[in-house]
Amino acid sequence: MISIENTLNKFKIIYVRNLIVILFILLFSISELFAKEVRTRYGFYIDLPNNYISSTANMDDLLKESGDDVPINKDYFNEMLAGSSRSDMNIEYFFPKKKYNPEFNNINITMMDGNVREFLEFTKKQICSEMKVMISGLYNKNVREYGCEINPKKIEKKSSPAVFYFIYDGPFKNTKVYMAMLQTKFGKMTSFTMVCENKNCSKILKDFISITNSRSE
């Protein structure tokens, strides 16, 4: 006759073994999401998720990483990648490798002369209004504003006097643009920008916030 104690001991052994297997699978899955530290063209470092590729890569790398299920506009990306490598095009792109069309879903960083502190002399209403006008002019259309915040909790200030966070209609149909404008320790105004298709924004936004907050100071 099998005792209850022996049965419980066997159950515990099976439970522990299954738990170890589950933990191993989880750890393996999470490792695929780990970020790697990369040096931006501006000198500071960010933690770039492993499912992203930098504009310092070439078209062959982008095509290989994106896979056959994601359409790629080769002419568009050749022009973009060539332009981002030029010194007069002060922008650096980061493209998701799979699932999302990188033409309409990407993150970029720009740096320019100026001090974020200068914006603090204006009211929030003035800043939001002027930024909306600027984005409308940039995209050559009247954009809708979905968000305009100063020092949002989701973006770390670090050494920046302030952080300005904006959300507007994006440059393409059914897209949005997210912007975090701040100051880095290098003394220049820096913008982290995300363009996304509306259906993908909530997912890519997590990467955008993570990358922005990972900036070295």
Secondary structure as UniProt FT lines:
FT   HELIX           4..31
FT   TURN            32..33
FT   STRAND          35..39
FT   TURN            41..42
FT   STRAND          45..49
FT   TURN            50..51
FT   STRAND          52..54
FT   TURN            55..56
FT   HELIX           59..66
FT   TURN            68..69
FT   HELIX           74..84
FT   TURN            87..88
FT   STRAND          91..96
FT   TURN            102..104
FT   STRAND          106..112
FT   HELIX           116..121
FT   HELIX           124..139
FT   STRAND          145..150
FT   TURN            153..154
FT   TURN            158..159
FT   STRAND          164..169
FT   TURN            173..174
FT   STRAND          175..183
FT   TURN            185..186
FT   STRAND          189..197
FT   TURN            198..200
FT   HELIX           201..213
//
